[in-house]
Amino acid sequence: MSEVPPAVGRVAVADLPAALEPIVRTRIPGAQSARIAAWRPAPQGFSTETFLFDVEGIAGPDGSTTLPLVFRRPPEHAVLPDFDLRRQFLTMQRLAPSPMPVPEVLWIDTDPAPLGTPYFVMRRIEDIVCVSDVPPYHQAGIFADADEAGRATLWNGCVDLVTTLHALDPAAYRLGFLDLGAFGTTPPERLVNFLEYGVTWASDGAALPPAFGRAIDWLRRNLYVPERVTVCWGDSRMSNVLYSADLAPVAALDWEVAYLGDPGGDLAWMFLTDWVSSPFPDRAPTPGTPSRDETLDRYAERMGYRLRNMHFHDLTATLLLAMPLIRLNRMFASEEFDLTQIGVDRLELLMGGD
């Protein structure tokens, strides 16, 4: 009777390249003698731990080649509830033949034995530019540095990716697993129940500011049956888009919170994250950034229908953002700043006297 190998603890970041290298050699054709090089963390992201690396020395018909890859695994401290690496892998895998551009996923290992956690590997897209979250993109980086036409191009490129996604039939791409069916009957009800569960999980028993309860109560009083149900990206923002040098969108990243629901949620997320990214008085955007009305008009023109219930979506987007903010706030436990206040400020702005 063969012995069961001992469980492997979470492999330390410094040891990951050496631990991954023999796996890469068996997974990639011609990589029997290849080596991992240029291992480094991705520039941003808390929800999934991400590293960029190269596989050098792959034997090919024209000599040795180098393959640029990305490694992703669950974070040591989750900022989203019920984190499921396989869910985001499957989303990208099943979107691959669709018009929605996503990175090519190569393999996933859900058995934690080799590296101490599940992980997956995907191809890295080269020769791209990105919009940053930190510092805020209205203040620094390619968006701030662009002229007004360039800013409109970057923003509208993200909007157009959203419309490309929303035009897909979820059943045709076997994306029914993104349904939040465990949380209720209609998609709006499911989303509200999931968000209440998520902010409660994130707070870990601590009392939440009253604004969160007010928002959830308002949402419950204003549930509706949506006209359309689409695949929602869940994290639709410019910093999750890879752009070419001419600012055209190349691929959409980060599918941790994708779900089936009313498509208005993705536009509300863009508006929310843009508001958060502005350091200017009254959260004013940089000149050239398309307005809310212009964005909704562009969506309607491309999709053939106008989004409704946007106040509902603005509130759900804020609660969705609150989950990682509350969690990060508890993790950092700083007396100098309170990330939860961002959600409170946004909710109070939206709710007014409601």
N, C-alpha and C positions, 0 to 999 in steps of 0.2 A: 504494500500500500504506500503510495507516494505521500510525502509530507506536504502539508499546506504551507506555502511561503509565508513568512511573517508579514504582518501589515506594515506598510511604509507610512511614516508620518509625513506631513506636508513638507515637501522638499524646499529648502531655503532658496531664496532668489539667487544667491551666489552659486549654488550648486545645480541649478536647473539646466544650464547648457550641457554640462557633463552627463547629467542624468537623461536628458532628452536625446543626446547624440546617437546612442546605440538604437534607440527607437526609430529615429529618422532614417538610419541606415537600412532598416528592414522595411520601412514604409514607402520609401521613394525609389523607384527603379533606377539602377545605376549608381546608387549612393552608398554602396558597400564600404567604400573607403573615404567617404565624405566627412567633413568636419563642420561644426557650427562656429560661425564667426560673427563679429559685430553685434553681439547680444546687447540690447539696451531697452529700457522701459519706453512704452509709448508716451507721448508728451502729456496726455491728460486722461482722466477717467477713473472713477472710484467704483463703479458698479461691477466691472469685470476687470481682473488684473490682466494686463496686456503687455506683451514684449515683442519687439521687432528683432529679427535675426536673419542671417544669410546661411545657406547651406552651400559650402564651397567644395569643389572637386567631384561633382556628379559626372560620371562617365557618359558622354553623349557621342553621337555619330561623327561630330565635327570637333571632338576634343572635350576637355573639361569645361563644365559650365557652373554657374552660380545661380541659386534659386532664392529669391527674396520671399520670406515667409513671416507669418504672425502667429504667436502663441497666446492662447487665452485660457484662463482658469478662474474658478470662483475666487472672490476676494477673501482675505483672511477674516475680515469683519464685514458681513453683508450689510448693504445699505438699502436693499430691496427685499421684501418678504418672499418666502418660498422660491428662492433663487434656483433657476433650472437652466443649466448650461445647454442641455440637449435641446431645449425649446428654441433657443436662439440659433443653434446650429441647424436644426430642421427648417426653421423659417428661411434662412439664407439658402439652404440646399434646395428647397422647393420653389423659391423665387428665382433660382438660377436660370431656368428656361423661359422666364417671363420677360416682358419689356422693362421690368424694374431692375436697374443695375445694382448688383451687390457683389462683394468679394467672393471669389471661388473658395469654398470650404473643401479641404482635402480629406481630413479624417477626424473622428472624435473617439475618445476613449473614456467611456463612462465608468470603467472599473478604476477605482482610486489606487489600486495596488502599485502600478509602476511609479507614479510621481506623488502619491499621497492625496491627490484630488483628481476628479475628472478634468479633462482639458480637451481643447480641439486646436487644430492647426489650419490656417487658411493662407492663400497666396497674398502677398503684399503687392499692392498696386503702386508702381513707381511713377516718377515725374508728375507729382500732383502738388497742389497747394491746399492749405486748410485755413479755416476761420477759427480763431482761438476763443476759448471761454475765459481764460485767465492769462493776461489781463483782458478786461471786457473788449469785445471786438469793435465796439463803437469808439474805443479809446486807443487801441493799438492793433497792429497786424494788418493783414491784407485788406480787410474791410475798411478800416480807418484810413489806410493809405490810398485806397482806390479813389477815383473821381466819382462824381455822382452817378454817371452811367454805369461804372463798374459796380458800385454798391447795388444798384437796381438789378444788374445781371446776376450777382451772387444771390440776392434774396429771391428773385424770380426763378432762378435755377432750382432752389430748394422747393418752392411752391410747385414747380412743374414736376418734380419727383413725387411730391405728394399726390398730385392728380394722376400721375402714371400708376401709382400704387392703388389708388381708390377706384380706378377703372377696371381693375382685375376682378375676376370671379373667384372668390376664395375656394369654392369647391373644385374649380378646374385645376388648381394648384395644390389641392389636398392640405389646405390650411385651416380646416375645421377645428384642429386641436387648439387654436388660439381663442376659441370661444370660452368666455368666463362663466360657463354654464353652472358651475357649482355655487355661484353667488346670487342666483335669482332667475327670474323668468325672461324679462325683456333686456336687451343690451344696456339701456340706461340704468335700470335697476341693478343689474349685475355690476356695472362699473361703480356705482355709488356704494354698494355693499363691499366691493373689493377695496375701495379707497378708505372706507371707515375701518375695515380690518387692517389695512396697511398703515394708517397713521397711528392706530392703537398699538400695533406691533412695534412701530418705530419708537414710540414714546416709552415702551417697556414699563408700563405701569405708572409713569409720571403723568400728572394732570396736564391737559392740553389747554392752550388759551381758548377762551369762549368763542372766538371767531370761527374756529374749526367746527364746533358743534352747531353754530348758527348756519354755517354753509351746508353742512350735511342735512340739517332739518329742512332748509329751503329746497335742496335737491330732492328730498323725499316728497315734499309737497308738490313738486313740479315735474314728476316723472311723466314720460310720454312714450308713445310707440313711434320709433323712427321711420322715416320714409325709406331709408336705405341703410344697409349694414355692409360695411366694407372691411378690408384689412386696414387697421390703423397702425401706423408705425410706432406711435407712442412716444418717440423721442425725436420728432421731426424738427430739426434746427440746423442752421448752417454749419455749425461745428461738427455735425455728424455727416457731412457731405465731403467727399473728396472731389476737388475741382482740378481741371486741367489748367495749364498756364494761361489759356485764353478765357478762364473763368467759367467754362462749361462744366456742368455736373458730370462726374464720372461714375461714382458709386455712392450708395447709402450705407451707413454703418450703424451699429448698436441697436439690436433688435430685442433687448432684454424685456421690454414692456410692451411688445406688440400684442394686439388683441383684436377681436372682431367687435365692431361697434359703429356708432354714428360717426361719419367722416369728419364732422365739425371739430372733433377733439384734436385732430392734428394741426389745424389752423390755429386753434386756441393755444396750443403748445408753442407754436412759432411766435405768436403775439406775446405770450407770457415770458418766454426766454429772451425775447428782444427787450422787453421792459426791464427784466433783471440785468441785462447786459449794459444798459445805458447808465453812465455815471453823471449824466447832465441833469440840471434842474427839471423837476416834474417828469423825469425819465424820458426826456425828449430824445428822439433818434437823430443820428447823423444825417445831414442833408443828402438827399438821393435815395434814402431808404423808402421803399413804397409804403404808403399808408395802409391802415387797416381796410378802409373802403376799397382802395385800389387792389389790395390783395384778394379780397372777397370777390371783386368784379373779375379779376383774372381767373380765379377758380371757377366762377360761374360760366365764363366764356369758354373755358376749356372742357368743363364737365357737362354743360348743358342744363344745369340746375343750380339754384342758389341755396347756400347753407342756411339752415334755420337753427333756432335754439342756441344761439352763440353765447348768451349769458350763462346758460347751463354749462356749456363747454368751458367757458372761462373759469368757472368755479371748479369743475372737475380737474382741469389742468393744474390749477393752483394746489389742490389737494394731492395730486400726483407728484408734483415737485416737492411738496411738504414732506413726503415720506423720506427721501434721502437727506433732506435738510435737517429734519428732526433727528435722524439717526446719526448724521455727522456731528451735529451739535452735542449729542450725548457722548460720542466717541472722543471729541476734542476737549469737551468740558472746559471751555475757555470763559473767563470772566470778562474778557475784552470785547467779545462779539457774541451775538445770538443769531444763528442762522434761521431759527424758527421765525424770527421777526419779519423776515422777507415774506413768508407766507401770510403772516398776520396783516402786514401792510397791504399786500395785494388783495386779500379777502375784504378788508375794510374799505378799500377803494372800490371794489366791485359791488359790495353789499349795500353800502350807504345806509339807508334806514330800513332795509329789508329785515 
